[in-house]
Amino acid sequence: MKFSVIFYALVLFGLLSTNAYAYLDPGTGSILFQGLVAALATGLATARFWWHRFTGVFSSRDHSESDELTAEKDNSE
C-alpha cells in the first residue's frame, strides 16, 4: 500500500514538472572532463596495483633468499 502511494506521487510530480531553463557555463565541460580524467587515472592505478598482486602469486622468483637476508639483518641488530 505504501509503495503504491509513493509511486503514484512520483509519477504525479513527474507529469507536473516544468522546464528549468538552466544555464550551463563553459566551466561545466571542464569540470566534467576533469572528472573523467581523474576516474580514468584512478582506474588505471587500481588495475596496475591489482595486476602486480595477481602476477606476484605466479612469480617464479624464490622468496626464501630474501627472507633469510631479512632475518639475518634483524638478528644482527
Buried (B, 14 or more C-beta within 10 A) or exposed (E): EEEEEEEEEEEEEEEEEEEEEEEEEEEEEEEEEEEEEEEEEEEEEEEEEEEEEEEEEEEEEEEEEEEEEEEEEEEEE
